[in-house]
Amino acid sequence: MLPADRVPTCLRHTAMNARNLPRFVSLALVLTALSASAQEQVLDPAAVRHRLFSPGERLEASFTVGLPAREYLTAHYNLNAGLAYNFFNTLGVEARAGYALSRHTGLARSISESFLAREDKKITDELEDMWEMNLHGVVGARWAPIYGKLSLLADETAHFQAYLWAGGGLASLRRQSIIQCSQVADREQGVCGLWRVETRMAPVASGAVGFRFFLASGHALRFELRDWVFTDQYRVNVQRELWEAGQESGEPAANPGLTHLVQFDIGYSFIF
């Protein structure tokens, strides 16, 4: 466990370094590598000529479950339903809506308990990346330039498409502080009776790289690495004595940056 008087600064620097990673560039590089590999090893001209299924000019309904690819202070388990129209075999537009079951991680709970038990920390900054996504909806374009097949067994092959997905929409967000407590239940045990809670609606962007494997005519399994992105908000220079007395304190951070929720999505599509 980190010392309570150093936790916010250490974690804030860690979060800033993590957010500076070029996530979308990495996704593009992954797809480029997959494209090169498919063209050299997997892509079969006969597979393109004799597709197991052609989704072009068809509607598509899908259901997906998203699991956290990494956990920091929050964890999300995302349930989504989507409706798409495939203009061509390689290009479609999809609308997705869903709800994310979210929670604080063990690290966040440990920080809150440690901080609350310390009485010598009078002024502190709130932690970044504490917003939890709940209801959300996005519309995006899906580009699937790669079609190929993989040999699984002697007489069995799996037909697949690799694709990029990008779009945006709106999300409802909830933030429960782990620093700002207005009712301390047990100082020694670090138990708070009432944490500060905020809610807001915010624009959200989403990008993904994925595969869909065609099982039979009109049926496919989907596997995605997806990033949900929205602006962060938190307060700095918070005086804990004022908060514990029920008074406002601190001011919004000038440059809060962006929050990234990176997830593995597993889903099923029915194309009709």
N, C-alpha and C positions, 0 to 999 in steps of 0.2 A: 504494500500500500504506500502511495506517495504521501509525503508530508502535506498536511492540509494547506499550509501557507504557500506551497509551491505548486499545487495541483493545477489551478487555472492557467498559470503562465506556461507550464510545461505542455499541458494539453493543447492550449491555444497555438503554440508554435508547431506542435505535431500536426494539428488540423490544417494550419496554413501550408505546411510542406506537402501534406497529402493532396490538398486542393490544387496545388500548383502543378501536379502531374497532368500531362496532356492526355486525358482519358479518351476524348473522341479521336485524337490522333492515333492512340493505341488501337482503338477499335478499327479504324480504317486500315492500319497496318496489318492487323490480324486478317481482315478480309482479303487484302492484297496477297498475303502469304497463302491463304487458302485458295485463292484464285489461281496462283502460279502452280500450287501443288496439284490442283484439280486438272489444270490444262496438261500438265506433264505426266500425271500418273493415273488419274481417275476418269477424267472426262472422255467418254467414248462417243465418237460420231454416231454410231448406231443407236446409242441411248437417246441422243437428241432427235434423230429421225423417228425413232419408235418410242416415244414417251409413254410411260405407264399411265400418265394422266396429264392433260393440258388444261390449266386453270383459266386461260384467257377467256374474257367475256363471260365470266361467271361470278356469282355472289359467293361469299365465304363467311361462315360463322365460326367463331373460335372461343375457347375457354382456356385460360392459363393460370398457373400458380407460380408466384415469384418468391424465391428464397434468398435471404441475404448472402451476397458474395463476400462481404466483409462487414464486421460489426465494430462500431466505435462506442458511441454513447447511446445510440438507439438501434433497434432492430425492427425490421418490417417484413411481414409475410403478406404478400400481395395477391388478391383475387381479382381477376379481370375477365370481362366478356368483350368480344370484338365482333364487328361486322365490317366486311371489306368488299370492294368490287375490284376484280382483276381486269383492267382494260386490255392488257396483253399477257402473254405467259411470263413476261419479265417485269411488269409494272402494274402496281395496284395502289389504291387508297384505302386506308383502314381507320375506323373510329373505334377507340377502346375506352371503356369505363369500368371503374372498379372501386374497391375499398381495401385499404391496407390495415391489417391488424398490427399495431405497433406497441412497443414497450421500451422502457429503459433497460440497458444492459447491466450486468453485474458491476462493471466498472463504474457506471454512473451512480449506482446505489452506494457503492463503496466510497466514492468521492463525497456524496452528500452527507453520509454518516460521519466521515472523518472531519469534514469542514464544520458541521454543526457542533461537534464535540469540542472544537477549539474556540476559546474565548478571546484569544489574542489577535485574531484576524479581524480588524475593524472595517477596512475598505477593500473591496475586491471587484473584479470584473466577472460578468457572467460568462459561461462557457459557450463556445460556438457549436454549431451542428446539433442543436437540441430539438429542432422542430420535427414533429412526427406527422407524416402524411396520412390522411384518412381517405375521404371521398375524392375521386379525381377522374378527369376525362380528357382525352387527347385525340387529335386527328393527325394522321401522318401519311407519308408516302413510303411505299416499300418497293425497292429495286432489287430484282433477283437475276443478276447477269449470268449465274453459273447453274447449269443443269448437268448432272452426271449420275453415275451409278457405282456402287461399291459391291464387290463380290464378298458375300458373307460366308457362304458354304459352296460346295461344288456346283449345286444347281440353284442357289438362291442369290438374288441380288437386291440391293436397296437403292431405289431411285430417290434423288434428293435435289433440292435447290438451296443455294446459299444466297443470303440477301442482306441488304442494309435497310434500316428503318429509321426515319427521322420525322419528328413532328412536335406539336405543342398543344397546350390547353390550359385548364385551370385545376387547382387542387385546394381542398380545405386542409389547413395545417393547425396543429395543436402543439403548444410548448409548455411543459411543466418544468419549472426551475428546479435545480438541485442546490442552489445557493440562497435564494430569497425565500425565507420562511417567516411567516407572520404569526404562527402559533407553535412555539417550541413545546413539545410534549415531554421529552426526556433529553436533557442536554448531554448527560454522560453517555447515553446509548446512541445519541445522534438521531433521535426520533422527532420528526416534524408532524404537527397535526394539520397544517395547512400551508402547502407550497403555492407560490405564485403560478397561475395558469393563464395563458394567453391563447387566443384563436384568431385566425385570419384566413382570407382567401387570397391566393397568389397565383400568378402565371407559372406554369411549369413546362419545361422542355424535356423531351425524351429522345434518346437515340439507342439503337441496338444493332448488333450483328447476330445473325442466326441461321439456322438450318430448318428446313421442313422435309421430312422423309415421307414419301407417298406409300401408304400401306396397301391401298387398293383404289379403285376408281372413286374419287371424291373424298377420300379420307387421308389425313396426314398428321404426323406428330411434329411438334415444333420445339426447338431448343434455342434459347436466346441468352445472350449476355446484354443486359439492358441497364442504362443509366438514366435516372430521374434527376433533374436539376432545377433548383429554385433558389431565390435569393434568401440569404440568412438575415436574421435580426436578433440583436441581443443588447443588453445594457452594460455600461462600464462605470467605474467609480461608484459602486453601490455601497452605501453605508449600512451595515447590517443592523445597527442599533435602531435606525429609523424604520427599516423594514419590519423588524420584530415588534416595533411599537405601532405598526399599521400605517406608516407614512411612506409616501413615494420618495425614491432616492435614485441617483444616478441619471445618466443620459444615454440615448441611443448611440451605438458605435458608429463612427463616421464612415468606415469602409468594411462592412460586415462580410462581403464576399458571397460565395455561392456554396450551397450544400449539394452534395452528390449522394444519391442512394443507388448503389450498384447491386444488381440482383441477377441471379440465374432464373430464367423463366422456362417452365415446362408446360406444354399445352397440346391441345387437340384441335384440329380444324376439320370442318365438314364443308366441302365445296359443292355447290348445287347449281 
